[in-house]
């Protein structure tokens, strides 16, 4: 069940150019968007605007119920695993490999 705040966010996202809070890459209109609980509900995160961020659906799946700290620490490995071991469709594969490329690029600078 989704509450009002999440539905409202989803509608707003459709009309704006936005970036994924998880991989920091733009979310294109054709890509599946989801609302990430930055602090997962399992860890006490709330349905509050400050805790809700737009994210690619696939990125949200990769982050899953991890705490932001754990996720950030292992982000690159997690994306690598997703790219190598998950059965991704073409669209998701593109998102994950672009994100991974951006992370690698950032590290070199
Ligand atoms: Zn993303």
Boltz pocket constraint, residues with backbone or C-beta under 6 A from the ligand:
constraints:
  - pocket:
      binder: B
      contacts: [[A, 20], [A, 21], [A, 22], [A, 23], [A, 24], [A, 25], [A, 55], [A, 56], [A, 59], [A, 95], [A, 99]]
      max_distance: 6.0
